[in-house]
Each structure stands twice: as C-alpha cells, then as structure tokens.
Amino acid sequence: TGIRHRTAERVARQTGELVVAISQRRKVITLYQGNIVFRLRDLASILVKANQALQTLEKYRTVMLRELQRLGGLEFEDMVNVSEVCEVLRRHVKVLNIAGEIENYIAELGNEGRLIKMQLDEMIVNVEEEALLIIRDYSNTPEKTPQELLGTMRRAFEEDISDSVFIARILSLGTASSHLDQPVSPHGYRMLQKLPRIPVSIIDNLVERFGLLIHIMRASIEELDEVEGIGEVRARSIKNGLRRMQEQLMLEYMV
C-alpha cells in the first residue's frame, strides 16, 4: 500500500472513524474503520457472485418448501419425529444464511443492487417467520426465545458445526443421533397462524387449553367454544379451516 493507504489505516485506528482511501492509478478503493480493512471489489464481479448466490438460494428454497409441505402433512397425522423437525429447520437456516451473504453483495453494489434486492425479498418472504413458529411449536427450551435459538443455529451454520443432532440439542429434543427417531408433536402455532382472522391471543389460548395441534383438531365445536375469546362461529371456522388445510396438504403431497 502507498502512503495515503497507510495514513488512512493509522487515522482509522486512532479515531475509530470510517476512512476512505482512493488510489486512482491502481483503481482501488479501500475502507478503514478501527482495525477493519475492506477493499471494494469491481461491480461486475460482485454482480456475477450475487446472481450465482441467487441461483443457489432458489435451489435451497425449493427443497425447503418441499420439506415444509411434508412436515405439515405429518403434523396433521401426528407422525413427526425429531429428525424431520431438525431437517426442516436446517433448510430454513441455510436459506437465511445464503440470503445474508447476498445482502452483503447488495450493500457493496449500492444503487446497482436494487434488482438483486427485489429478487431476494421475494424469495425469502416469511422464511424467518416460519422458522420461528417451528421452533415455538417444538422447542423444550423455555428459558430462551425462538429468536435466540434461531440466532444460535445461524451462527453455528456459519462455522459449519451444525447438524440435526446439534439442532435437536438446542431445542432440548435429544442429545444423540438415537434421539432423532423419537416422535414429537407440535403445539400448533404455525398451522393456527395460517387461519384467517385468528388473533395471536386466541392462538395462545387454544394452545394453553389443548396443548397440541392434534388435540385441537380432535376437539369438538363445543370444546373449542369454551376457550376464552372463541364463540361458536369462530370455533366452527377453526375446525373447518384446519380440515381444509389438512386436505390441501395431503393433495399437494400426493402430487
């Protein structure tokens, strides 16, 4: 590096401010802040990398949606095991982490990254929300929020140390590979969230009253009506809505 780059690095370390050093001859722009040094790359090469990452994201997202659909069908049949929950979460975390890499490219691209940003937003809509609801459905770790547990999973994936057993351990669903075959039932937060015009408070009341999705499905109109905030009309709507959702998932899974 030349004198201006060494000066920029020294000023950044001494002041903690962001310092930009530009070398017109070498066509290099370098950012300094504290002990961090970042050299801006050519926009064309970043665009290539961003588009390649979008293609990878599309493939992972397709597999994730297929696994999510399968999980939904198994949930209605009360046939889920720990391995299937961990696999779906693993797919979600992978998609979110790839999206994080693309966001870094978008930051570098500036105004040139608008189209990439639009594609990314479309591809990851509701992905994080679904992951948080799955964690809430299955986690036996009440001392930590779903957001904290998801953050732990994402950091582990960035370091390539995460697998199904690791996720099961985070959710307190087991500590060894032999535990992955254990059956597990969802509380129902994710499926109930998909029903129209059902407030979060009503969902909480349902789960508190019945405990598991399978129990909510088997409850009669009268039993649902007894839950605080649910009248006969809403009870019937919940009952019919869950049944339609189950039928739709089974049809899609068979196709």
N, C-alpha and C positions, 0 to 999 in steps of 0.2 A: 504494500500500500504506500501511497505517497504521503507527503507532509500533511495535506488537508484531511486525509482519512485518519491519520494518527492523531491530529489535533481534534477532530470530531469525536474520536473514541475517548480521548482524555477528558474533553468537556462533558461528554455524556456521563462518564463515571463520576466526575466531580460534582455535577449539578443534578443528575438524575433526570434531566430533561431529554426530550426526543431531539436528536441532532441528525440532519440530513446532509450527507456528503455526496457531491456530484462530480464525476470525472468525465468531462466531455470527450476527451481524446479516447479513453477506453470504453466510453458509453456504459458506465457503471454507476448505479445509484445505490448507496448503502445507508441503512438506517441504524442509528446507535441510540440505545437508551440503557443507562446503568451498565451492566455487564453483557447486555444482549446486543448481538450484531446480526443484522439481517440484510442480505443483498437482494434487491428486487430483480426478478427474472424477466426475460423477454415475454411480452404479452402473447405472442403467437404460441410459444411453447407452453405457457400456462393454459391457454385455451384448449390445446390438444390434450393436456393432462386432465383438465376439468371435464371434457367430453368423454374421455375414456372412463373417468370415475363415474359419470352419469350412467354410462352403459353397464358398468359393474353394479351400480346401485339398482338399476332396473331389474337385473337378473336376481339379485338377492331379494328384492321386494316381491317379485313374482313367487319365489319359493316361500317367502314369509307368509304371503296371503293364502297360499295353498295350505300351509301348516296351520294357520289360524282358523281357516274354514274347517279343517279336520278336527281341530281341538273343540270347536263349537259343537260339532255333531256328537263327539264323545261326551261332552259335558251334559248334553240333554239326555244321554243314555246312562249317565253316571258310570262311565267306563274309562276315566282318565287315570293315568299313572304319573308318577313324579317325572319320569324321563320325558314324557310328552310336553309337560309344562315347561321343563328346562329347555327343551329343543326350540319351542316357540319363542321363549324369551331370548335365547341365544340368537335367533334370527333377527328379532327386533333390535337387539343391541348392536349387531353387525350393521344393520341398515342405518341406525342412528350415528354410528361412528364413521361410516363412509360419508354420510351427509355432513358430518363435522369437518372432514377433510375437504369436501367440496366448498364449504363455507369459507375455508382459508383461501382457496383459489379465488373465490368471488371477491374477498377483501383485497387481494392483490390486483384483481382486474379492474376494480373501481367501476366507472360507468360502463366499461365493456362487459361487465359481468351480469348485466340486467337480465338477459335471456336465460343464462345459466341459473340465475336466482329464481326466475319464474318456473322453470322446469323442476328445480329442486323442491320448491314449496309445494308444487302439485304432487310430487312423488312421495313426500313424507307426511302428508296431511294425516293427522290422527294417529300416527305411528307411536309417538311417545305416550299419548293418552291411553292407547290400547295396552301398552306395556305396563303402565302404572296400574290399570284396572286388573290386569292378570296378576300382578304382584299382590294387589289388595285381596284378590279372590283366594290366593293360595298361601300367602306368607304366614308363618307362625312366629314372626319376629316383631312383636308389638312395640318393642322399645325403639324401633326405627321406622321412619315414614317410608312410603313407597318411593318417594323421590330420592331419599338417602340410599335405599337399597339399589335402585336403578343406577345411581351415580357410582356406587361401588362396582357394579357389574361392568359399566362402561370403562372405568379406569383399568380394571383387570384385563379387559379385552385389548385395550391399547398396549398392554405389556405382554400380550399373548400368553396369559397364565390362566385364562378362564375356560372351563368346560362344564358339562352337565352336572358333575359332582360338585364343582365349585358353586354353581348357581343354587343347587339343592341345599348346600351348606348355608349359603346366605339367607335362603328362605326358611331355614330350620326344618327342612323336609327330609334330611338324612345327611350322613357324613361319609358314606362309602357307595361304591357302584352297585352293591347288592340292594341298596335302598331305592334305586331308580325304578324298580319294578313294583314298588308299593303303590296301591291305589290311593287316590286323593280326590276330594270333591270340592268344587268351587262354591263360594258363598253366593255368587250370583250377581255381583256388582256390574260386571261387564255386560252380561246379557240384559239385565234390567235397564242399564243405561241406554240401550238401543230402542227401548219402547218409547213411543211418542207421548209427550205431556205428562211424564212421571218425574216430579221434582226429586232432587237428591235426598231431601229429608224423608220422603216416602220410601225411597230405596233403602236408606239406613234403617227405617222402622221395620221394613219387611225382613231384612237380613237379621236384625236383632230378634225378631219374633220367631222366624223359622230356621235360621242358621245356615242352611244350604239351599242351593238352587233347586235340587231335586225335591226338597220338602215344599218349596214354594210352588213348584209345578203340580205337586200332588194335592195341594191344599184345595179345599172346596171354595166356592164363591162366598159362602157364609164365613168360613175361617179367614179368608182374605179381608172380608168386610169388617172383621173385628179389629184389624190393625189400625192404629191411630192415623187419621188423615185419609183413609180409604173408605169410600162409600160403595154401594152395590154397583153403580155404573163403572167406577174405576176398577173395582175388583174383577168385573167381567172383562173389561178392556185388557187388564194384565193377563188374565187367564187365556183369552183368545190371542193376544199378541205373542205370548210365549209359544203357544201351539203353532201359530203360523210361522214363527221364526224357526222352530224345530223342523217343520215340514220343508221349508225353503232350504235349510242347510242340508237336509238329507237328500233332496233332489239335486242340489248342486254337487254334493259329494259323489253321488252315483254317476253324474255326468262326467 
